[in-house]
Amino acid sequence: SVPTIAKMASPQTIRPRVGRVLDLRGARFQLSDGTIVAPERLTCRLVGGRAVLKPLAGGCRWRIPKRLKGSTLVLTLTARYGTSELRVTRRAVVR
């Protein structure tokens, strides 16, 4: 059978910092057969302070604004590999 996406393999934790760029283009996923792969398609959404943050060019990268220090960001990644799709949601506090 064709392997499906089982879980997000990396990054394990997301550590957003004020003024820095949060880059998730290198996210890797584990397939049901144990193989670690880059998804064929990755879409990302980052919500902070009740607003969707606009990504930088290339997508899945954001500069974290100072106004969000101490707030919780909600990141949603949707990965596709072959015919399988996996949506992962992570929360992280801006330091």
Secondary structure, DSSP 8 states (H G I E B T S, - for coil): ----EEEEEE-SS----TTSEEE-TT-EEEETTS-EE--SEEEEEEEETTEE----TTSSEEE--GGGTT-EEEEEEEEEETTEEEEEEEEEE--
